[in-house]
Amino acid sequence: MRRLPGILFVLLMVSHPAFAQGRGGGGAPSGGSHDFGGGHIPMHGPPPAEMGRHGPDVAGHPNIPHVEHGERWSGHDSGRGDPHFHLDHPWGHGRFHGGFGRRHVFRLEGGGRDRFFFNGFFFGVAAYDYPFCDDWIWDSDEVVIYPDPDHDGFYLAYNVRLGTYVHVQYLGGE
């Protein structure tokens, strides 16, 4: 009977990490609850932009490009003429041929925003989008690549865990 409190204490210590992980799979930056992220993968990429607004799309959403569970690509609204995504030589390293959309989920294998890779393919995040990938885990997050309908030479890398995306340029590979 004297050992019971000690055993209970040890069991509580061992089980604590499981309770601390929470439920729901992430996706809400800064602790909020949003209708994006948490493992949702969009059916398709965004349509061409209609030159819309910039800033949070819904009160309480962070000002970061994301895809809502209703398939709306928030933040992809600057259109073809956006100088932040102009390349003098689009497709300078060739075109990505590893697969697009929700049937092609890739696990990041290393690197950082300047140059990251998976399955032998290398990409770099557009400098303008650097702040939007600060919370990406470069050696384990899952991403899905979509064609960018507005910016020649760029793709959209969608982070499954967070529900956010950034513009990326293909840097070569297999």
KAQUIKA-V662578 format. One line per field, one symbol per residue. psi: psi as a letter, one per 30 degrees, with the letter a starting at -180 (. if undefined). burial: b if it has 16 or more other ideal C-beta (glycine too) atoms within 10 Angstrom, else e. A space follows every 10 residues. Layout:
# KAQUIKA-V662578
psi: ???
burial: ???
This chain:
# KAQUIKA-V662578
psi: effeeeeeee eeeefeeeef falfgafjkg fljlhlagfk kkelallklg ialllkfkkf klikklklfg gkjkfigfle gjffhkkeik gfgakkgfkl affikkkkfl bafejllkhg kklkkkefge ffgfgkjfgf lklkkkkjff jkfllkjkje efglllklkk gla.
burial: eeeeeeeeee eeeeeeeeee eeeeeebbbe eeebbbbbeb ebeebbeebe eeeeeebeee bbebbbbbee ebbbbbbbee eeeebeeeee eeeeebeeeb beeeebebee eebeebbbee bbbbbbeebe ebbeebeeee bbbbbbbbeb bebbbbbbbb bbbbbbbbbb bebe
